[in-house]
């Protein structure tokens, strides 16, 4: 196991913020992960497990303990009972590489989540989603390591307590468990899900009425590249906030004031409203700047960082949240996780 000292976290996060981690290790096997946890336990160090670094805001003060970056790789395909293929991916596998490999094999279920940055383990923890699909829709199980005892347990999808951009693994009890790998049940048949407006417009413009999986993946990639910055060239964590899920009554009251406000049904009495639309059309903050930090020119839900500190990013995020609260009365929640301590 190679332990590095005083490793700048800005080198490992897509927002490009973060002071030094006192210790830093890359775990490319489960054995190395166990060794890293033992190293921290012997020294009573706090531990933060980092995936692709695409959904975190690392503090300027750094992290006084051990940061472990998951680097395990591997994807396996196996038939299971019924018309489903079980696809098992290691936690450190690139999410988009996994999606690409399933589409190449004609397996339906993940294609709408193409080009989302990050790794498989973090995707499960955060129940990522896009264009009408979420991890919980196809997850069969996840195996996780108890950092206290070293026990490995398999969690069925129903035990993961998935919600909008959350899961059991984000709860105080769940944070003791580190996702090692996950299995998805994907189908080699059926039509892709293209109900979202962006995808419908994309295919209508091209005269495509029954797109293939490869065409859906290409459409999602094209739409995302048009609307969102490239994390390889721009400091960003993608969508910084969660879209608010509010009561039907709250939505109707807001829609009476703002008749064009979109809303998506989230089950009995609940409506999800697009925060990017609110920041843009109600608050007028698309493309807004505050020094070295701002919102993206084409998507107000995305904060971009042009060399600013974590403190500058957080100050700007508070400004956005305050504007939403003042205009709509809605409290907004970060999707991005803070790394401090």
ZADO-1210 file (C-alpha; in nm, 4 decimals, padded with zeros to 6 digits):
<atoms>
<atom x="00.0000" y="00.0000" z="00.0000" code="UNK" pos="1"/>
<atom x="00.1346" y="00.3404" z="-00.1005" code="UNK" pos="2"/>
<atom x="00.0413" y="00.6211" z="00.1401" code="UNK" pos="3"/>
<atom x="00.1058" y="00.9767" z="00.0224" code="UNK" pos="4"/>
<atom x="00.1249" y="01.2697" z="00.2604" code="UNK" pos="5"/>
<atom x="-00.0159" y="01.6210" z="00.2152" code="UNK" pos="6"/>
<atom x="-00.1840" y="01.5349" z="-00.1150" code="UNK" pos="7"/>
<atom x="-00.3773" y="01.8353" z="-00.2605" code="UNK" pos="8"/>
<atom x="-00.7437" y="01.7379" z="-00.2907" code="UNK" pos="9"/>
<atom x="-00.7958" y="01.9948" z="-00.5668" code="UNK" pos="10"/>
<atom x="-00.6127" y="01.7482" z="-00.7923" code="UNK" pos="11"/>
<atom x="-00.8794" y="01.4846" z="-00.7259" code="UNK" pos="12"/>
<atom x="-01.2056" y="01.6813" z="-00.7409" code="UNK" pos="13"/>
<atom x="-01.3789" y="01.8122" z="-01.0516" code="UNK" pos="14"/>
<atom x="-01.4648" y="02.1416" z="-00.8758" code="UNK" pos="15"/>
<atom x="-01.0876" y="02.1802" z="-00.8349" code="UNK" pos="16"/>
<atom x="-01.0958" y="02.2874" z="-00.4740" code="UNK" pos="17"/>
<atom x="-00.9418" y="02.1385" z="-00.1657" code="UNK" pos="18"/>
<atom x="-00.6387" y="02.1725" z="00.0558" code="UNK" pos="19"/>
<atom x="-00.4087" y="01.8827" z="00.1440" code="UNK" pos="20"/>
<atom x="-00.5154" y="01.5484" z="00.2815" code="UNK" pos="21"/>
<atom x="-00.2829" y="01.4508" z="00.5680" code="UNK" pos="22"/>
<atom x="-00.2691" y="01.1028" z="00.4172" code="UNK" pos="23"/>
<atom x="-00.3924" y="00.9782" z="00.0806" code="UNK" pos="24"/>
<atom x="-00.4153" y="00.6259" z="-00.0639" code="UNK" pos="25"/>
<atom x="-00.5555" y="00.4672" z="-00.3782" code="UNK" pos="26"/>
<atom x="-00.7278" y="00.1332" z="-00.3205" code="UNK" pos="27"/>
<atom x="-00.7134" y="-00.0746" z="-00.6387" code="UNK" pos="28"/>
<atom x="-00.8078" y="-00.3953" z="-00.4560" code="UNK" pos="29"/>
<atom x="-01.0222" y="-00.4836" z="-00.1571" code="UNK" pos="30"/>
<atom x="-00.7065" y="-00.5932" z="00.0250" code="UNK" pos="31"/>
<atom x="-00.5499" y="-00.2476" z="-00.0176" code="UNK" pos="32"/>
<atom x="-00.8739" y="-00.0882" z="00.1031" code="UNK" pos="33"/>
<atom x="-00.8610" y="-00.3008" z="00.4195" code="UNK" pos="34"/>
<atom x="-00.4951" y="-00.2088" z="00.4741" code="UNK" pos="35"/>
<atom x="-00.5777" y="00.1615" z="00.4368" code="UNK" pos="36"/>
<atom x="-00.8615" y="00.1376" z="00.6883" code="UNK" pos="37"/>
<atom x="-00.6330" y="-00.0458" z="00.9310" code="UNK" pos="38"/>
<atom x="-00.3703" y="00.2289" z="00.8877" code="UNK" pos="39"/>
<atom x="-00.6280" y="00.4899" z="00.9842" code="UNK" pos="40"/>
<atom x="-00.7718" y="00.2844" z="01.2696" code="UNK" pos="41"/>
<atom x="-00.4293" y="00.2334" z="01.4290" code="UNK" pos="42"/>
<atom x="-00.3741" y="00.6113" z="01.4255" code="UNK" pos="43"/>
<atom x="-00.7320" y="00.7097" z="01.5195" code="UNK" pos="44"/>
<atom x="-00.7641" y="00.9035" z="01.1937" code="UNK" pos="45"/>
<atom x="-01.0919" y="01.0049" z="01.0301" code="UNK" pos="46"/>
<atom x="-01.1424" y="00.8500" z="00.6855" code="UNK" pos="47"/>
<atom x="-01.3098" y="00.9886" z="00.3770" code="UNK" pos="48"/>
<atom x="-01.3635" y="00.7577" z="00.0793" code="UNK" pos="49"/>
<atom x="-01.3445" y="00.9411" z="-00.2521" code="UNK" pos="50"/>
<atom x="-01.4804" y="00.8188" z="-00.5828" code="UNK" pos="51"/>
<atom x="-01.4311" y="01.0163" z="-00.9022" code="UNK" pos="52"/>
<atom x="-01.4428" y="01.3449" z="-00.7097" code="UNK" pos="53"/>
<atom x="-01.7270" y="01.4756" z="-00.9255" code="UNK" pos="54"/>
<atom x="-01.9824" y="01.5448" z="-00.6535" code="UNK" pos="55"/>
<atom x="-01.7785" y="01.6914" z="-00.3685" code="UNK" pos="56"/>
<atom x="-01.6634" y="02.0304" z="-00.2432" code="UNK" pos="57"/>
<atom x="-01.3311" y="01.9767" z="-00.0674" code="UNK" pos="58"/>
<atom x="-01.2563" y="02.2446" z="00.1907" code="UNK" pos="59"/>
<atom x="-00.9611" y="02.4817" z="00.1643" code="UNK" pos="60"/>
<atom x="-00.8258" y="02.3549" z="00.4970" code="UNK" pos="61"/>
<atom x="-00.7892" y="02.0052" z="00.3569" code="UNK" pos="62"/>
<atom x="-00.8601" y="01.6852" z="00.5506" code="UNK" pos="63"/>
<atom x="-00.6702" y="01.5946" z="00.8667" code="UNK" pos="64"/>
<atom x="-00.7159" y="01.2204" z="00.8265" code="UNK" pos="65"/>
<atom x="-00.6899" y="00.9631" z="00.5469" code="UNK" pos="66"/>
<atom x="-00.8562" y="01.0048" z="00.2108" code="UNK" pos="67"/>
<atom x="-00.8961" y="00.6766" z="00.0236" code="UNK" pos="68"/>
<atom x="-00.9664" y="00.6957" z="-00.3469" code="UNK" pos="69"/>
<atom x="-01.1468" y="00.3903" z="-00.4821" code="UNK" pos="70"/>
<atom x="-00.9602" y="00.2551" z="-00.7834" code="UNK" pos="71"/>
<atom x="-01.0995" y="-00.0980" z="-00.8207" code="UNK" pos="72"/>
<atom x="-01.1911" y="-00.1930" z="-01.1767" code="UNK" pos="73"/>
<atom x="-01.3842" y="-00.4657" z="-01.3518" code="UNK" pos="74"/>
<atom x="-01.7200" y="-00.5504" z="-01.5084" code="UNK" pos="75"/>
<atom x="-01.8732" y="-00.8997" z="-01.5365" code="UNK" pos="76"/>
<atom x="-02.1783" y="-01.0127" z="-01.7367" code="UNK" pos="77"/>
<atom x="-02.3814" y="-01.3197" z="-01.6420" code="UNK" pos="78"/>
<atom x="-02.7264" y="-01.4536" z="-01.7335" code="UNK" pos="79"/>
<atom x="-02.9689" y="-01.4969" z="-01.4465" code="UNK" pos="80"/>
<atom x="-03.3136" y="-01.6455" z="-01.4217" code="UNK" pos="81"/>
<atom x="-03.5618" y="-01.4780" z="-01.6520" code="UNK" pos="82"/>
<atom x="-03.5029" y="-01.2250" z="-01.9287" code="UNK" pos="83"/>
<atom x="-03.2368" y="-01.0316" z="-01.7367" code="UNK" pos="84"/>
<atom x="-02.8581" y="-01.0113" z="-01.7573" code="UNK" pos="85"/>
<atom x="-02.6735" y="-00.9478" z="-01.4313" code="UNK" pos="86"/>
<atom x="-02.3977" y="-00.6912" z="-01.4761" code="UNK" pos="87"/>
<atom x="-02.1561" y="-00.6664" z="-01.1825" code="UNK" pos="88"/>
<atom x="-01.9245" y="-00.3651" z="-01.1657" code="UNK" pos="89"/>
<atom x="-01.6541" y="-00.2821" z="-00.9127" code="UNK" pos="90"/>
<atom x="-01.6972" y="00.0396" z="-00.7138" code="UNK" pos="91"/>
<atom x="-01.4027" y="00.2184" z="-00.8745" code="UNK" pos="92"/>
<atom x="-01.5179" y="00.1485" z="-01.2302" code="UNK" pos="93"/>
<atom x="-01.6014" y="00.4559" z="-01.4376" code="UNK" pos="94"/>
<atom x="-01.9785" y="00.4968" z="-01.4498" code="UNK" pos="95"/>
<atom x="-01.9854" y="00.6062" z="-01.8122" code="UNK" pos="96"/>
<atom x="-01.7535" y="00.3241" z="-01.9161" code="UNK" pos="97"/>
<atom x="-02.0010" y="00.0826" z="-01.7557" code="UNK" pos="98"/>
<atom x="-02.2917" y="00.2418" z="-01.9427" code="UNK" pos="99"/>
<atom x="-02.1007" y="00.2258" z="-02.2709" code="UNK" pos="100"/>
<atom x="-02.0228" y="-00.1442" z="-02.2222" code="UNK" pos="101"/>
<atom x="-02.3893" y="-00.2297" z="-02.1545" code="UNK" pos="102"/>
<atom x="-02.5103" y="-00.0382" z="-02.4591" code="UNK" pos="103"/>
<atom x="-02.2501" y="-00.2120" z="-02.6777" code="UNK" pos="104"/>
<atom x="-02.4005" y="-00.5451" z="-02.5670" code="UNK" pos="105"/>
<atom x="-02.7560" y="-00.4310" z="-02.6354" code="UNK" pos="106"/>
<atom x="-02.8589" y="-00.4294" z="-02.2676" code="UNK" pos="107"/>
<atom x="-03.1267" y="-00.1774" z="-02.1744" code="UNK" pos="108"/>
<atom x="-03.1505" y="00.0166" z="-01.8497" code="UNK" pos="109"/>
<atom x="-02.8521" y="00.2493" z="-01.8035" code="UNK" pos="110"/>
<atom x="-02.8361" y="00.4343" z="-02.1365" code="UNK" pos="111"/>
<atom x="-03.0238" y="00.7449" z="-02.0151" code="UNK" pos="112"/>
<atom x="-02.7496" y="00.7967" z="-01.7561" code="UNK" pos="113"/>
<atom x="-02.4739" y="00.8243" z="-02.0153" code="UNK" pos="114"/>
<atom x="-02.1887" y="01.0711" z="-01.9613" code="UNK" pos="115"/>
<atom x="-02.2574" y="01.1219" z="-01.5905" code="UNK" pos="116"/>
<atom x="-01.9101" y="01.1599" z="-01.4374" code="UNK" pos="117"/>
<atom x="-01.7911" y="00.9587" z="-01.1415" code="UNK" pos="118"/>
<atom x="-01.7669" y="00.5967" z="-01.0374" code="UNK" pos="119"/>
<atom x="-02.0041" y="00.3069" z="-00.9810" code="UNK" pos="120"/>
<atom x="-01.9807" y="00.3034" z="-00.6017" code="UNK" pos="121"/>
<atom x="-02.0671" y="00.6707" z="-00.5709" code="UNK" pos="122"/>
<atom x="-02.3466" y="00.6265" z="-00.8253" code="UNK" pos="123"/>
<atom x="-02.5119" y="00.3723" z="-00.5953" code="UNK" pos="124"/>
<atom x="-02.4602" y="00.5818" z="-00.2820" code="UNK" pos="125"/>
<atom x="-02.6154" y="00.8889" z="-00.4463" code="UNK" pos="126"/>
<atom x="-02.8771" y="00.7046" z="-00.6530" code="UNK" pos="127"/>
<atom x="-02.7766" y="00.9100" z="-00.9554" code="UNK" pos="128"/>
<atom x="-03.0236" y="00.9649" z="-01.2346" code="UNK" pos="129"/>
<atom x="-03.0980" y="01.1472" z="-01.5578" code="UNK" pos="130"/>
<atom x="-03.3715" y="01.1653" z="-01.8229" code="UNK" pos="131"/>
<atom x="-03.6174" y="00.9467" z="-01.6367" code="UNK" pos="132"/>
<atom x="-03.3768" y="00.6777" z="-01.5141" code="UNK" pos="133"/>
<atom x="-03.2141" y="00.6225" z="-01.1741" code="UNK" pos="134"/>
<atom x="-02.9746" y="00.3649" z="-01.0316" code="UNK" pos="135"/>
<atom x="-03.2530" y="00.2193" z="-00.8172" code="UNK" pos="136"/>
<atom x="-03.4492" y="00.1210" z="-01.1303" code="UNK" pos="137"/>
<atom x="-03.2064" y="-00.1576" z="-01.2229" code="UNK" pos="138"/>
<atom x="-02.9922" y="-00.2285" z="-00.9159" code="UNK" pos="139"/>
<atom x="-03.0145" y="-00.5907" z="-00.7992" code="UNK" pos="140"/>
<atom x="-02.7732" y="-00.5713" z="-00.5064" code="UNK" pos="141"/>
<atom x="-02.4683" y="-00.3962" z="-00.3679" code="UNK" pos="142"/>
<atom x="-02.1870" y="-00.5479" z="-00.1630" code="UNK" pos="143"/>
<atom x="-02.0382" y="-00.3252" z="00.1044" code="UNK" pos="144"/>
<atom x="-01.7604" y="-00.3442" z="00.3631" code="UNK" pos="145"/>
<atom x="-01.8232" y="-00.2471" z="00.7244" code="UNK" pos="146"/>
<atom x="-01.5288" y="-00.0200" z="00.8021" code="UNK" pos="147"/>
<atom x="-01.5578" y="-00.1044" z="01.1751" code="UNK" pos="148"/>
<atom x="-01.5549" y="-00.4850" z="01.1611" code="UNK" pos="149"/>
<atom x="-01.4307" y="-00.5745" z="00.8126" code="UNK" pos="150"/>
<atom x="-01.7510" y="-00.7669" z="00.7444" code="UNK" pos="151"/>
<atom x="-01.8738" y="-00.7765" z="00.3840" code="UNK" pos="152"/>
<atom x="-02.2487" y="-00.7874" z="00.3383" code="UNK" pos="153"/>
<atom x="-02.4716" y="-00.8029" z="00.0320" code="UNK" pos="154"/>
<atom x="-02.7566" y="-00.5502" z="00.0367" code="UNK" pos="155"/>
<atom x="-03.0619" y="-00.6228" z="-00.1767" code="UNK" pos="156"/>
<atom x="-03.1984" y="-00.3248" z="-00.3666" code="UNK" pos="157"/>
<atom x="-03.4971" y="-00.3007" z="-00.1317" code="UNK" pos="158"/>
<atom x="-03.2604" y="-00.2692" z="00.1677" code="UNK" pos="159"/>
<atom x="-03.0751" y="00.0262" z="00.0177" code="UNK" pos="160"/>
<atom x="-03.3581" y="00.2687" z="00.1051" code="UNK" pos="161"/>
<atom x="-03.3230" y="00.4617" z="-00.2171" code="UNK" pos="162"/>
<atom x="-03.4713" y="00.8069" z="-00.2506" code="UNK" pos="163"/>
<atom x="-03.4158" y="01.1099" z="-00.4671" code="UNK" pos="164"/>
<atom x="-03.0344" y="01.1343" z="-00.4893" code="UNK" pos="165"/>
<atom x="-02.9907" y="00.9398" z="-00.1688" code="UNK" pos="166"/>
<atom x="-02.9726" y="00.5900" z="-00.0207" code="UNK" pos="167"/>
<atom x="-02.9088" y="00.4079" z="00.3061" code="UNK" pos="168"/>
<atom x="-02.5365" y="00.4570" z="00.2427" code="UNK" pos="169"/>
<atom x="-02.5790" y="00.8337" z="00.2891" code="UNK" pos="170"/>
<atom x="-02.7347" y="00.7991" z="00.6346" code="UNK" pos="171"/>
<atom x="-02.5252" y="00.8159" z="00.9551" code="UNK" pos="172"/>
<atom x="-02.5517" y="00.4367" z="00.9957" code="UNK" pos="173"/>
<atom x="-02.4951" y="00.3723" z="00.6276" code="UNK" pos="174"/>
<atom x="-02.1741" y="00.5730" z="00.6131" code="UNK" pos="175"/>
<atom x="-02.0041" y="00.2947" z="00.8077" code="UNK" pos="176"/>
<atom x="-02.0474" y="00.0773" z="00.4986" code="UNK" pos="177"/>
<atom x="-01.8270" y="00.1229" z="00.1909" code="UNK" pos="178"/>
<atom x="-01.9726" y="-00.0004" z="-00.1380" code="UNK" pos="179"/>
<atom x="-01.7351" y="-00.2506" z="-00.3017" code="UNK" pos="180"/>
<atom x="-01.9354" y="-00.3529" z="-00.6081" code="UNK" pos="181"/>
<atom x="-02.2880" y="-00.3466" z="-00.7457" code="UNK" pos="182"/>
<atom x="-02.5025" y="-00.5639" z="-00.9710" code="UNK" pos="183"/>
<atom x="-02.7569" y="-00.4356" z="-01.2212" code="UNK" pos="184"/>
<atom x="-03.0318" y="-00.6342" z="-01.3887" code="UNK" pos="185"/>
<atom x="-03.0511" y="-00.5258" z="-01.7530" code="UNK" pos="186"/>
<atom x="-03.2726" y="-00.6497" z="-02.0340" code="UNK" pos="187"/>
<atom x="-03.1783" y="-00.7364" z="-02.3922" code="UNK" pos="188"/>
<atom x="-03.5289" y="-00.6473" z="-02.5121" code="UNK" pos="189"/>
<atom x="-03.7853" y="-00.3696" z="-02.4884" code="UNK" pos="190"/>
<atom x="-03.7931" y="-00.0104" z="-02.6040" code="UNK" pos="191"/>
<atom x="-03.5717" y="00.2616" z="-02.4516" code="UNK" pos="192"/>
<atom x="-03.7296" y="00.5305" z="-02.2352" code="UNK" pos="193"/>
<atom x="-03.7340" y="00.8597" z="-02.4277" code="UNK" pos="194"/>
<atom x="-04.0239" y="01.0453" z="-02.2665" code="UNK" pos="195"/>
<atom x="-03.8154" y="01.3452" z="-02.1565" code="UNK" pos="196"/>
<atom x="-03.8650" y="01.6552" z="-02.3686" code="UNK" pos="197"/>
<atom x="-03.4982" y="01.7003" z="-02.4605" code="UNK" pos="198"/>
<atom x="-03.4802" y="01.3481" z="-02.6015" code="UNK" pos="199"/>
<atom x="-03.8124" y="01.3769" z="-02.7816" code="UNK" pos="200"/>
<atom x="-03.6996" y="01.6998" z="-02.9474" code="UNK" pos="201"/>
<atom x="-03.3664" y="01.5452" z="-03.0431" code="UNK" pos="202"/>
<atom x="-03.5252" y="01.2504" z="-03.2209" code="UNK" pos="203"/>
<atom x="-03.8108" y="01.4501" z="-03.3731" code="UNK" pos="204"/>
<atom x="-03.5577" y="01.6818" z="-03.5365" code="UNK" pos="205"/>
<atom x="-03.3918" y="01.3774" z="-03.6925" code="UNK" pos="206"/>
<atom x="-03.7074" y="01.1925" z="-03.7901" code="UNK" pos="207"/>
<atom x="-03.6292" y="00.8956" z="-03.5625" code="UNK" pos="208"/>
<atom x="-03.9418" y="00.7312" z="-03.4191" code="UNK" pos="209"/>
<atom x="-03.7925" y="00.4136" z="-03.2695" code="UNK" pos="210"/>
<atom x="-03.4353" y="00.4872" z="-03.1553" code="UNK" pos="211"/>
<atom x="-03.1908" y="00.2112" z="-03.0722" code="UNK" pos="212"/>
<atom x="-02.9989" y="00.1968" z="-02.7434" code="UNK" pos="213"/>
<atom x="-02.6915" y="00.3347" z="-02.9195" code="UNK" pos="214"/>
<atom x="-02.8977" y="00.6215" z="-03.0603" code="UNK" pos="215"/>
<atom x="-03.0391" y="00.7009" z="-02.7153" code="UNK" pos="216"/>
<atom x="-02.6896" y="00.7057" z="-02.5675" code="UNK" pos="217"/>
<atom x="-02.5710" y="00.9333" z="-02.8492" code="UNK" pos="218"/>
<atom x="-02.8696" y="01.1632" z="-02.7915" code="UNK" pos="219"/>
<atom x="-02.8096" y="01.1864" z="-02.4166" code="UNK" pos="220"/>
<atom x="-02.4414" y="01.2618" z="-02.4739" code="UNK" pos="221"/>
<atom x="-02.5246" y="01.5293" z="-02.7304" code="UNK" pos="222"/>
<atom x="-02.7826" y="01.6959" z="-02.5063" code="UNK" pos="223"/>
<atom x="-02.5572" y="01.6881" z="-02.2016" code="UNK" pos="224"/>
<atom x="-02.2641" y="01.8324" z="-02.3959" code="UNK" pos="225"/>
<atom x="-02.4846" y="02.1122" z="-02.5262" code="UNK" pos="226"/>
<atom x="-02.6234" y="02.2020" z="-02.1839" code="UNK" pos="227"/>
<atom x="-02.3444" y="02.1173" z="-01.9382" code="UNK" pos="228"/>
<atom x="-01.9733" y="02.1981" z="-01.9074" code="UNK" pos="229"/>
<atom x="-01.7065" y="01.9337" z="-01.9594" code="UNK" pos="230"/>
<atom x="-01.5642" y="01.8354" z="-01.6193" code="UNK" pos="231"/>
<atom x="-01.2300" y="01.7570" z="-01.7834" code="UNK" pos="232"/>
<atom x="-01.1804" y="02.1201" z="-01.8851" code="UNK" pos="233"/>
<atom x="-01.4042" y="02.3237" z="-01.6499" code="UNK" pos="234"/>
<atom x="-01.4109" y="02.3252" z="-01.2714" code="UNK" pos="235"/>
<atom x="-01.7597" y="02.2008" z="-01.1870" code="UNK" pos="236"/>
<atom x="-01.9506" y="01.9360" z="-00.9949" code="UNK" pos="237"/>
<atom x="-02.2420" y="01.9356" z="-01.2372" code="UNK" pos="238"/>
<atom x="-02.5774" y="01.9999" z="-01.0699" code="UNK" pos="239"/>
<atom x="-02.4869" y="02.1629" z="-00.7400" code="UNK" pos="240"/>
<atom x="-02.8329" y="02.1439" z="-00.5791" code="UNK" pos="241"/>
<atom x="-03.1120" y="01.8903" z="-00.5696" code="UNK" pos="242"/>
<atom x="-03.4362" y="01.9729" z="-00.7445" code="UNK" pos="243"/>
<atom x="-03.6938" y="02.0486" z="-00.4713" code="UNK" pos="244"/>
<atom x="-03.9716" y="01.7945" z="-00.4177" code="UNK" pos="245"/>
<atom x="-04.2701" y="01.9842" z="-00.2786" code="UNK" pos="246"/>
<atom x="-04.6343" y="01.9244" z="-00.2000" code="UNK" pos="247"/>
<atom x="-04.8965" y="01.9507" z="-00.4711" code="UNK" pos="248"/>
<atom x="-05.0420" y="02.2509" z="-00.2870" code="UNK" pos="249"/>
<atom x="-04.7054" y="02.4305" z="-00.2805" code="UNK" pos="250"/>
<atom x="-04.6600" y="02.3646" z="-00.6496" code="UNK" pos="251"/>
<atom x="-05.0050" y="02.4951" z="-00.7404" code="UNK" pos="252"/>
<atom x="-04.9455" y="02.8115" z="-00.5383" code="UNK" pos="253"/>
<atom x="-04.6141" y="02.8717" z="-00.7153" code="UNK" pos="254"/>
<atom x="-04.7632" y="02.7887" z="-01.0553" code="UNK" pos="255"/>
<atom x="-05.0331" y="03.0485" z="-00.9950" code="UNK" pos="256"/>
<atom x="-04.7560" y="03.3079" z="-00.9661" code="UNK" pos="257"/>
<atom x="-04.5369" y="03.1563" z="-01.2390" code="UNK" pos="258"/>
<atom x="-04.7690" y="02.9775" z="-01.4868" code="UNK" pos="259"/>
<atom x="-04.4855" y="02.8311" z="-01.6930" code="UNK" pos="260"/>
<atom x="-04.3201" y="02.6611" z="-01.3944" code="UNK" pos="261"/>
<atom x="-04.2581" y="02.2951" z="-01.4926" code="UNK" pos="262"/>
<atom x="-04.3437" y="02.0167" z="-01.2519" code="UNK" pos="263"/>
<atom x="-04.2895" y="01.6408" z="-01.2554" code="UNK" pos="264"/>
<atom x="-04.5119" y="01.4024" z="-01.0601" code="UNK" pos="265"/>
<atom x="-04.3214" y="01.2361" z="-00.7744" code="UNK" pos="266"/>
<atom x="-04.5966" y="01.0176" z="-00.6387" code="UNK" pos="267"/>
<atom x="-04.9079" y="01.0921" z="-00.4326" code="UNK" pos="268"/>
<atom x="-04.9255" y="01.4613" z="-00.3471" code="UNK" pos="269"/>
<atom x="-04.5641" y="01.5349" z="-00.4472" code="UNK" pos="270"/>
<atom x="-04.4166" y="01.7362" z="-00.7347" code="UNK" pos="271"/>
<atom x="-04.0513" y="01.7825" z="-00.8314" code="UNK" pos="272"/>
<atom x="-03.9721" y="02.1283" z="-00.9697" code="UNK" pos="273"/>
<atom x="-03.6580" y="02.2047" z="-01.1754" code="UNK" pos="274"/>
<atom x="-03.4382" y="02.4332" z="-00.9696" code="UNK" pos="275"/>
<atom x="-03.2415" y="02.5337" z="-01.2783" code="UNK" pos="276"/>
<atom x="-03.5619" y="02.6792" z="-01.4264" code="UNK" pos="277"/>
<atom x="-03.6289" y="02.8733" z="-01.1055" code="UNK" pos="278"/>
<atom x="-03.2726" y="03.0097" z="-01.0917" code="UNK" pos="279"/>
<atom x="-03.2972" y="03.1112" z="-01.4569" code="UNK" pos="280"/>
<atom x="-03.6544" y="03.2324" z="-01.5143" code="UNK" pos="281"/>
<atom x="-03.7498" y="03.3575" z="-01.1669" code="UNK" pos="282"/>
<atom x="-03.4167" y="03.4633" z="-01.0146" code="UNK" pos="283"/>
<atom x="-03.2371" y="03.5617" z="-01.3370" code="UNK" pos="284"/>
<atom x="-02.9149" y="03.3903" z="-01.2293" code="UNK" pos="285"/>
<atom x="-02.8178" y="03.1848" z="-01.5332" code="UNK" pos="286"/>
<atom x="-02.4657" y="03.2908" z="-01.6261" code="UNK" pos="287"/>
<atom x="-02.4328" y="03.5027" z="-01.3081" code="UNK" pos="288"/>
<atom x="-02.0811" y="03.5667" z="-01.1783" code="UNK" pos="289"/>
<atom x="-01.9263" y="03.6498" z="-00.8442" code="UNK" pos="290"/>
<atom x="-01.5528" y="03.6832" z="-00.8897" code="UNK" pos="291"/>
<atom x="-01.4060" y="03.3500" z="-00.9984" code="UNK" pos="292"/>
<atom x="-01.7279" y="03.1531" z="-00.9428" code="UNK" pos="293"/>
<atom x="-02.0571" y="03.1569" z="-01.1328" code="UNK" pos="294"/>
<atom x="-02.3428" y="02.9619" z="-01.2839" code="UNK" pos="295"/>
<atom x="-02.2990" y="02.8005" z="-01.6223" code="UNK" pos="296"/>
<atom x="-02.4064" y="03.0028" z="-01.9244" code="UNK" pos="297"/>
<atom x="-02.6621" y="02.7429" z="-02.0342" code="UNK" pos="298"/>
<atom x="-02.7668" y="02.5798" z="-01.7034" code="UNK" pos="299"/>
<atom x="-02.8151" y="02.7790" z="-01.3843" code="UNK" pos="300"/>
<atom x="-02.8189" y="02.4664" z="-01.1659" code="UNK" pos="301"/>
<atom x="-02.4499" y="02.4133" z="-01.2472" code="UNK" pos="302"/>
<atom x="-02.1834" y="02.6111" z="-01.0591" code="UNK" pos="303"/>
<atom x="-01.8528" y="02.6610" z="-01.2417" code="UNK" pos="304"/>
<atom x="-01.5254" y="02.7457" z="-01.0720" code="UNK" pos="305"/>
<atom x="-01.2526" y="02.9360" z="-01.2549" code="UNK" pos="306"/>
<atom x="-00.9827" y="02.9135" z="-00.9905" code="UNK" pos="307"/>
<atom x="-01.1840" y="03.0109" z="-00.6853" code="UNK" pos="308"/>
<atom x="-01.1498" y="02.8646" z="-00.3390" code="UNK" pos="309"/>
<atom x="-01.3963" y="02.6323" z="-00.1695" code="UNK" pos="310"/>
<atom x="-01.5013" y="02.9264" z="00.0483" code="UNK" pos="311"/>
<atom x="-01.5839" y="03.1290" z="-00.2628" code="UNK" pos="312"/>
<atom x="-01.7879" y="02.8423" z="-00.4075" code="UNK" pos="313"/>
<atom x="-01.9781" y="02.7977" z="-00.0814" code="UNK" pos="314"/>
<atom x="-02.0459" y="03.1716" z="-00.0519" code="UNK" pos="315"/>
<atom x="-02.1833" y="03.1772" z="-00.4061" code="UNK" pos="316"/>
<atom x="-02.3986" y="02.8700" z="-00.3383" code="UNK" pos="317"/>
<atom x="-02.5465" y="03.0431" z="-00.0340" code="UNK" pos="318"/>
<atom x="-02.6252" y="03.3439" z="-00.2528" code="UNK" pos="319"/>
<atom x="-02.8151" y="03.1235" z="-00.4992" code="UNK" pos="320"/>
<atom x="-03.0053" y="02.9467" z="-00.2213" code="UNK" pos="321"/>
<atom x="-03.0946" y="03.2809" z="-00.0655" code="UNK" pos="322"/>
<atom x="-03.2298" y="03.4133" z="-00.3947" code="UNK" pos="323"/>
<atom x="-03.4511" y="03.1070" z="-00.4368" code="UNK" pos="324"/>
<atom x="-03.5792" y="03.1376" z="-00.0814" code="UNK" pos="325"/>
<atom x="-03.6574" y="03.5063" z="-00.1254" code="UNK" pos="326"/>
<atom x="-03.8437" y="03.4581" z="-00.4544" code="UNK" pos="327"/>
<atom x="-04.0265" y="03.1306" z="-00.3917" code="UNK" pos="328"/>
<atom x="-04.0032" y="03.0438" z="-00.0221" code="UNK" pos="329"/>
<atom x="-03.8341" y="02.7150" z="-00.1117" code="UNK" pos="330"/>
<atom x="-03.5367" y="02.5777" z="00.0805" code="UNK" pos="331"/>
<atom x="-03.2808" y="02.4126" z="-00.1445" code="UNK" pos="332"/>
<atom x="-03.0503" y="02.1254" z="-00.0541" code="UNK" pos="333"/>
<atom x="-02.6992" y="02.0640" z="-00.1808" code="UNK" pos="334"/>
<atom x="-02.6446" y="01.7610" z="-00.4003" code="UNK" pos="335"/>
<atom x="-02.2707" y="01.8160" z="-00.3622" code="UNK" pos="336"/>
<atom x="-02.1071" y="01.6756" z="-00.0465" code="UNK" pos="337"/>
<atom x="-01.8668" y="01.8802" z="00.1663" code="UNK" pos="338"/>
<atom x="-01.5306" y="01.7272" z="00.2557" code="UNK" pos="339"/>
<atom x="-01.3911" y="01.8969" z="00.5656" code="UNK" pos="340"/>
<atom x="-01.2137" y="01.8074" z="00.8850" code="UNK" pos="341"/>
</atoms>
